[in-house]
Every structure is written in structure tokens, then in C-alpha cells.
Amino acid sequence: MTLQYVPIPLYEDAFYTYRISLESNSYTFNAYYNERLTGWCFDLYEEGGVSIFMMMESNCDNHLPEE
């Protein structure tokens, strides 16, 4: 499988959402600034709101949902 990078712009808004389609699957990508962490965090959801990737801890480590 070949990796393909899709650039997405980041803006100065504190929260915004992208909806993207990759290999016929729809995803929602949230980007939000966390003032307490003084950094950006990101979430990725499958169609229907199933979380597949979240960065929300104090050190913004990635966390995959339990199976």
C-alpha cells in the first residue's frame, strides 16, 4: 500500500472540523487548540462518529480506542 499525504491547512480558529474521504471511507478530523496544554490536539472519527484516533492527554500522546 502506498502512503499518500493530504495537506490540510491549519487556521487560527480554536476549533474546526474537516470531513475527508480516503479509499471510499468517510472520516471526520477535528483540530482544536488546548490553552491548558498550549498546543494543538487532533481527533479522527469514522463515519457515524466512531473514534479511531484521539490526542487529548496533557502530553498529547496518541490514544487508540480499546477494542
N, C-alpha and C positions, 0 to 999 in steps of 0.2 A: 504494500500500500504506500503510495506517495503522499507525503505530507504537503498540504497546501496552506499557506498563511494568508489570512484575510485581514488586511489592516482595518482597524476601526478607530475613528477619531475620538479622542477624549476632550471634553469641554470643561469649562469652569463651573458648570452646574454641580450641585451637591449630590444629585441622584438622576440617573437616566437609564433607559432600557433600550436594548436593541433586540430585534427579532431577526433571526438568521435561519437559513436553510442550508444544511450540509448533507450531501448524499441522500437527498429526498427525505430527510428528517428535519423537523422544525424545532428550534431552540430559542429560549429567551435568555439574554445575557444582561444582567444588571451590573452597573458600575455605580459605586457610591463612595463619597468621602466620609471617613470617620474622624471627627475632630479629636476625640479622645486618643485615638491611635496616631493621629496626624498622618494619615495615609489613605490611599485608595483601597477598597475592597471590591471583590467581584463574586457574583453568583452565576451559575449556569443551570438552567432548568430545561427538561424535556417538554414537549408539547403536553399540556394538561397539568403543568406545574410540578412535576416530579423532579426533585432536586438531584442533580448529579455531581455538582461541584460547588463548594462554598469556601470563601475566605473571610472569616469573621472573628477569629480569636485575636487576642491582644497583640500577638506577633504576626498575625495574618498568615499563619501556616495554612496550607490547603487541607481540607477535610472532606473525605468522601463519605457518603451516607452508608450506614450499615446495611448489609444485605440480609 
